[in-house]
Amino acid sequence: MTSLIISRYNEETSWLKNYKNFSIIIYNKGNDIPEQNDFIINNIPNIGREAHTWLYHIIKNYNNLDEYNIFLQGRIDDLGCMAYKDLNQYKKELKKNEFSVSRFGLLGPFHWGYNIGIENDPKYQLIWEKGEITRSKIGFRKFAKKYFPEIPIFVSTSYGGCFGVSRNLLLKYELDFYKSLLNEVSQSCHPIEAHYLERLWCYMFTKNKFLAKTLTDITMTKIERFFQKFSI
């Protein structure tokens, strides 16, 4: 069985009806969802962004996880190359590799900033300045090494918090590991640690196994962005 685990705030979710071949579990952190007979809906507090949702699901179902688990935001059509538009592609890759993302990225020496540059991101700059994003006491690099002491400088990553992972890879970590991470992101609605984890899921489950493909993917991304910049 393959599960779609959806972290929803107030996004419209009818697009999921196209995937009746999956078990669909929605963790709702916003307004009530109109009744959807084919979906399992769990209302949970609006804390910790999607990182909290993924960890909550893993802990709650640790002894009963499906063979394949696809973690997605409530809306993915605005994520560009960060999410597959056809969710069956995740399942296809999971059967082959046990981990799936639509496009790999790369963390390098300039990506380990204390606040990961979020203070300069137009999408988050205002709420950063207003203090709505909580600050870390140790910063991104020390946070990563706290949980992965062997983590190198160059790390395959993915963005958007969207990925698929097998039960086998999820169970490589003890339950207490996930509980510790959940505690990191349960202190506020928008903890910076949730952004840290967005960049670490890939390494957590693959340990740079796909580094060669990562180099191909970032080249592809740069080419796409170049042509988008000059397209009419």
C-alpha positions as a Markdown table, in Angstrom:
| # | Residue | x | y | z |
|---|---|---|---|---|
| 1 | Met | 0.0 | 0.0 | 0.0 |
| 2 | Thr | 1.1 | 3.6 | -0.7 |
| 3 | Ser | 0.0 | 6.5 | 1.4 |
| 4 | Leu | -0.3 | 10.2 | 0.4 |
| 5 | Ile | 0.3 | 12.2 | 3.5 |
| 6 | Ile | -0.9 | 15.7 | 3.0 |
| 7 | Ser | -0.1 | 18.7 | 5.2 |
| 8 | Arg | -3.0 | 21.1 | 4.6 |
| 9 | Tyr | -3.8 | 24.6 | 6.0 |
| 10 | Asn | -6.6 | 26.1 | 3.9 |
| 11 | Glu | -5.7 | 24.7 | 0.5 |
| 12 | Glu | -8.4 | 23.2 | -1.7 |
| 13 | Thr | -8.0 | 19.4 | -1.8 |
| 14 | Ser | -10.3 | 18.1 | -4.5 |
| 15 | Trp | -7.3 | 17.5 | -6.8 |
| 16 | Leu | -6.5 | 14.5 | -4.7 |
| 17 | Lys | -9.6 | 12.7 | -6.0 |
| 18 | Asn | -7.5 | 11.8 | -9.1 |
| 19 | Tyr | -5.5 | 9.4 | -6.9 |
| 20 | Lys | -7.9 | 6.8 | -5.7 |
| 21 | Asn | -5.2 | 4.2 | -6.1 |
| 22 | Phe | -3.5 | 5.7 | -3.0 |
| 23 | Ser | -4.5 | 5.8 | 0.7 |
| 24 | Ile | -5.0 | 9.5 | 1.3 |
| 25 | Ile | -4.4 | 11.0 | 4.8 |
| 26 | Ile | -4.9 | 14.7 | 5.3 |
| 27 | Tyr | -3.6 | 16.5 | 8.4 |
| 28 | Asn | -5.6 | 19.6 | 8.5 |
| 29 | Lys | -4.2 | 22.7 | 10.3 |
| 30 | Gly | -6.8 | 25.2 | 9.0 |
| 31 | Asn | -10.5 | 25.5 | 8.5 |
| 32 | Asp | -12.7 | 22.5 | 8.3 |
| 33 | Ile | -12.6 | 20.5 | 5.1 |
| 34 | Pro | -15.9 | 19.7 | 3.4 |
| 35 | Glu | -16.6 | 16.0 | 3.9 |
| 36 | Gln | -14.5 | 13.8 | 1.6 |
| 37 | Asn | -15.5 | 10.2 | 1.9 |
| 38 | Asp | -12.3 | 8.9 | 0.3 |
| 39 | Phe | -9.9 | 10.8 | 2.6 |
| 40 | Ile | -8.8 | 10.2 | 6.2 |
| 41 | Ile | -8.8 | 13.7 | 7.8 |
| 42 | Asn | -7.0 | 14.4 | 11.0 |
| 43 | Asn | -7.4 | 17.9 | 12.6 |
| 44 | Ile | -4.2 | 18.9 | 14.4 |
| 45 | Pro | -2.8 | 22.1 | 15.8 |
| 46 | Asn | -1.3 | 24.6 | 13.4 |
| 47 | Ile | 2.3 | 24.4 | 14.5 |
| 48 | Gly | 5.7 | 23.4 | 13.0 |
| 49 | Arg | 4.8 | 23.8 | 9.3 |
| 50 | Glu | 4.9 | 20.6 | 7.2 |
| 51 | Ala | 7.9 | 19.2 | 9.2 |
| 52 | His | 5.7 | 18.8 | 12.2 |
| 53 | Thr | 3.1 | 17.0 | 10.1 |
| 54 | Trp | 5.5 | 14.5 | 8.7 |
| 55 | Leu | 7.0 | 13.7 | 12.1 |
| 56 | Tyr | 3.6 | 13.5 | 13.7 |
| 57 | His | 2.5 | 11.0 | 11.1 |
| 58 | Ile | 5.7 | 8.9 | 11.4 |
| 59 | Ile | 5.5 | 8.7 | 15.2 |
| 60 | Lys | 1.7 | 8.0 | 15.2 |
| 61 | Asn | 2.1 | 5.2 | 12.7 |
| 62 | Tyr | 5.6 | 4.0 | 13.5 |
| 63 | Asn | 4.5 | 0.4 | 13.9 |
| 64 | Asn | 2.0 | 0.5 | 11.1 |
| 65 | Leu | 3.6 | 2.5 | 8.3 |
| 66 | Asp | 2.6 | 1.7 | 4.7 |
| 67 | Glu | 5.3 | 0.3 | 2.4 |
| 68 | Tyr | 5.6 | 3.6 | 0.6 |
| 69 | Asn | 4.9 | 7.1 | 2.0 |
| 70 | Ile | 4.6 | 10.2 | -0.1 |
| 71 | Phe | 4.6 | 13.5 | 1.9 |
| 72 | Leu | 3.1 | 16.5 | 0.1 |
| 73 | Gln | 1.8 | 20.0 | 0.9 |
| 74 | Gly | -1.8 | 20.8 | 0.4 |
| 75 | Arg | -1.1 | 22.5 | -2.8 |
| 76 | Ile | 1.7 | 21.5 | -5.2 |
| 77 | Asp | 0.9 | 23.1 | -8.5 |
| 78 | Asp | 2.8 | 26.3 | -7.4 |
| 79 | Leu | 6.0 | 24.5 | -6.6 |
| 80 | Gly | 7.4 | 24.2 | -10.1 |
| 81 | Cys | 10.0 | 21.5 | -10.3 |
| 82 | Met | 9.9 | 20.8 | -6.6 |
| 83 | Ala | 7.0 | 18.4 | -6.9 |
| 84 | Tyr | 5.8 | 15.9 | -9.5 |
| 85 | Lys | 2.5 | 16.9 | -11.1 |
| 86 | Asp | 1.7 | 13.2 | -11.6 |
| 87 | Leu | 2.0 | 11.6 | -8.2 |
| 88 | Asn | 2.3 | 8.2 | -9.7 |
| 89 | Gln | 5.9 | 9.2 | -10.6 |
| 90 | Tyr | 6.7 | 9.2 | -6.9 |
| 91 | Lys | 5.4 | 5.6 | -6.5 |
| 92 | Lys | 7.3 | 4.4 | -9.6 |
| 93 | Glu | 10.6 | 5.8 | -8.2 |
| 94 | Leu | 9.9 | 4.5 | -4.7 |
| 95 | Lys | 9.7 | 0.9 | -6.0 |
| 96 | Lys | 13.1 | 1.3 | -7.6 |
| 97 | Asn | 15.0 | 3.6 | -5.2 |
| 98 | Glu | 13.0 | 3.7 | -1.9 |
| 99 | Phe | 13.3 | 7.5 | -2.0 |
| 100 | Ser | 11.8 | 10.0 | -4.5 |
| 101 | Val | 11.9 | 13.7 | -5.1 |
| 102 | Ser | 11.0 | 15.5 | -8.3 |
| 103 | Arg | 14.3 | 17.4 | -8.4 |
| 104 | Phe | 17.4 | 17.3 | -6.2 |
| 105 | Gly | 19.2 | 20.3 | -5.1 |
| 106 | Leu | 22.6 | 20.8 | -3.4 |
| 107 | Leu | 23.8 | 22.3 | -0.2 |
| 108 | Gly | 27.3 | 23.6 | -0.3 |
| 109 | Pro | 29.7 | 25.8 | 1.7 |
| 110 | Phe | 27.5 | 28.9 | 1.2 |
| 111 | His | 24.2 | 27.3 | 2.2 |
| 112 | Trp | 24.9 | 26.6 | 5.9 |
| 113 | Gly | 24.2 | 30.1 | 7.1 |
| 114 | Tyr | 22.8 | 30.5 | 10.6 |
| 115 | Asn | 19.4 | 31.5 | 9.4 |
| 116 | Ile | 19.7 | 29.8 | 5.9 |
| 117 | Gly | 19.2 | 33.2 | 4.3 |
| 118 | Ile | 15.5 | 33.2 | 5.2 |
| 119 | Glu | 15.8 | 36.8 | 6.4 |
| 120 | Asn | 16.5 | 37.9 | 2.9 |
| 121 | Asp | 13.9 | 35.8 | 1.1 |
| 122 | Pro | 11.1 | 38.1 | -0.1 |
| 123 | Lys | 8.6 | 35.4 | 0.7 |
| 124 | Tyr | 9.5 | 35.4 | 4.4 |
| 125 | Gln | 11.3 | 38.7 | 5.0 |
| 126 | Leu | 8.3 | 40.5 | 6.5 |
| 127 | Ile | 7.3 | 37.8 | 9.0 |
| 128 | Trp | 11.0 | 37.4 | 9.8 |
| 129 | Glu | 11.3 | 41.1 | 10.7 |
| 130 | Lys | 8.1 | 40.8 | 12.7 |
| 131 | Gly | 9.6 | 37.9 | 14.7 |
| 132 | Glu | 6.9 | 35.5 | 13.6 |
| 133 | Ile | 9.6 | 33.0 | 12.6 |
| 134 | Thr | 11.3 | 31.7 | 15.7 |
| 135 | Arg | 15.1 | 32.0 | 15.9 |
| 136 | Ser | 17.5 | 29.1 | 16.5 |
| 137 | Lys | 20.0 | 29.1 | 19.4 |
| 138 | Ile | 22.5 | 27.1 | 17.5 |
| 139 | Gly | 22.0 | 27.7 | 13.7 |
| 140 | Phe | 21.6 | 25.4 | 10.8 |
| 141 | Arg | 25.0 | 23.8 | 10.6 |
| 142 | Lys | 25.1 | 22.9 | 14.3 |
| 143 | Phe | 21.5 | 21.7 | 14.2 |
| 144 | Ala | 22.4 | 19.4 | 11.3 |
| 145 | Lys | 25.5 | 18.0 | 13.1 |
| 146 | Lys | 23.5 | 17.5 | 16.3 |
| 147 | Tyr | 21.5 | 14.9 | 14.5 |
| 148 | Phe | 23.9 | 13.8 | 11.9 |
| 149 | Pro | 27.5 | 14.2 | 13.2 |
| 150 | Glu | 29.0 | 12.8 | 10.0 |
| 151 | Ile | 27.2 | 15.2 | 7.7 |
| 152 | Pro | 29.5 | 16.6 | 5.0 |
| 153 | Ile | 29.6 | 20.1 | 3.6 |
| 154 | Phe | 28.1 | 19.1 | 0.2 |
| 155 | Val | 24.7 | 17.5 | 0.7 |
| 156 | Ser | 22.0 | 16.4 | -1.7 |
| 157 | Thr | 18.8 | 18.1 | -0.7 |
| 158 | Ser | 15.2 | 18.7 | -1.9 |
| 159 | Tyr | 12.9 | 21.7 | -1.4 |
| 160 | Gly | 9.2 | 22.3 | -0.8 |
| 161 | Gly | 9.0 | 19.6 | 1.9 |
| 162 | Cys | 7.7 | 17.1 | -0.8 |
| 163 | Phe | 9.2 | 13.6 | -1.1 |
| 164 | Gly | 8.5 | 9.9 | -1.0 |
| 165 | Val | 10.2 | 7.4 | 1.3 |
| 166 | Ser | 9.9 | 3.7 | 2.0 |
| 167 | Arg | 8.9 | 2.2 | 5.3 |
| 168 | Asn | 12.3 | 0.5 | 5.3 |
| 169 | Leu | 14.2 | 3.7 | 5.3 |
| 170 | Leu | 11.9 | 5.4 | 7.8 |
| 171 | Leu | 12.5 | 2.5 | 10.3 |
| 172 | Lys | 16.2 | 2.9 | 10.1 |
| 173 | Tyr | 15.7 | 5.5 | 12.8 |
| 174 | Glu | 14.4 | 4.8 | 16.3 |
| 175 | Leu | 11.1 | 6.3 | 17.5 |
| 176 | Asp | 12.9 | 8.5 | 19.9 |
| 177 | Phe | 14.8 | 10.1 | 17.1 |
| 178 | Tyr | 11.6 | 11.3 | 15.5 |
| 179 | Lys | 10.2 | 12.4 | 18.8 |
| 180 | Ser | 13.3 | 14.6 | 19.4 |
| 181 | Leu | 12.8 | 16.2 | 16.0 |
| 182 | Leu | 9.1 | 16.7 | 16.6 |
| 183 | Asn | 10.0 | 18.6 | 19.8 |
| 184 | Glu | 12.2 | 20.9 | 17.8 |
| 185 | Val | 9.4 | 22.0 | 15.6 |
| 186 | Ser | 6.5 | 22.0 | 18.1 |
| 187 | Gln | 7.2 | 25.2 | 19.9 |
| 188 | Ser | 5.6 | 27.6 | 17.5 |
| 189 | Cys | 3.6 | 28.0 | 14.3 |
| 190 | His | 6.6 | 28.9 | 12.3 |
| 191 | Pro | 9.9 | 27.6 | 13.7 |
| 192 | Ile | 13.1 | 28.1 | 11.7 |
| 193 | Glu | 13.9 | 24.4 | 12.5 |
| 194 | Ala | 11.2 | 23.4 | 10.1 |
| 195 | His | 13.1 | 25.1 | 7.4 |
| 196 | Tyr | 16.2 | 23.3 | 8.5 |
| 197 | Leu | 14.5 | 20.0 | 8.2 |
| 198 | Glu | 13.1 | 20.8 | 4.7 |
| 199 | Arg | 16.8 | 20.8 | 3.6 |
| 200 | Leu | 17.7 | 17.7 | 5.6 |
| 201 | Trp | 15.0 | 15.1 | 4.7 |
| 202 | Cys | 16.9 | 14.0 | 1.7 |
| 203 | Tyr | 20.2 | 13.5 | 3.5 |
| 204 | Met | 18.4 | 11.9 | 6.4 |
| 205 | Phe | 17.1 | 9.1 | 4.3 |
| 206 | Thr | 19.7 | 8.8 | 1.5 |
| 207 | Lys | 23.0 | 9.8 | 3.0 |
| 208 | Asn | 24.1 | 11.4 | -0.4 |
| 209 | Lys | 23.3 | 8.2 | -2.3 |
| 210 | Phe | 22.0 | 10.3 | -5.2 |
| 211 | Leu | 24.8 | 12.9 | -5.3 |
| 212 | Ala | 25.6 | 12.2 | -9.0 |
| 213 | Lys | 22.0 | 12.7 | -10.0 |
| 214 | Thr | 21.9 | 15.8 | -7.9 |
| 215 | Leu | 24.7 | 17.4 | -10.1 |
| 216 | Thr | 22.6 | 16.6 | -13.2 |
| 217 | Asp | 19.4 | 18.0 | -11.6 |
| 218 | Ile | 21.0 | 21.3 | -10.5 |
| 219 | Thr | 22.3 | 21.8 | -14.0 |
| 220 | Met | 18.8 | 21.2 | -15.4 |
| 221 | Thr | 17.3 | 23.6 | -12.9 |
| 222 | Lys | 19.8 | 26.4 | -13.8 |
| 223 | Ile | 19.1 | 25.9 | -17.5 |
| 224 | Glu | 15.3 | 26.1 | -16.9 |
| 225 | Arg | 15.6 | 29.2 | -14.9 |
| 226 | Phe | 17.8 | 30.8 | -17.5 |
| 227 | Phe | 15.2 | 30.3 | -20.2 |
| 228 | Gln | 12.3 | 31.3 | -17.9 |
| 229 | Lys | 14.1 | 34.6 | -17.2 |
| 230 | Phe | 14.3 | 35.5 | -20.8 |
| 231 | Ser | 11.0 | 34.1 | -22.0 |
| 232 | Ile | 8.2 | 36.5 | -23.0 |
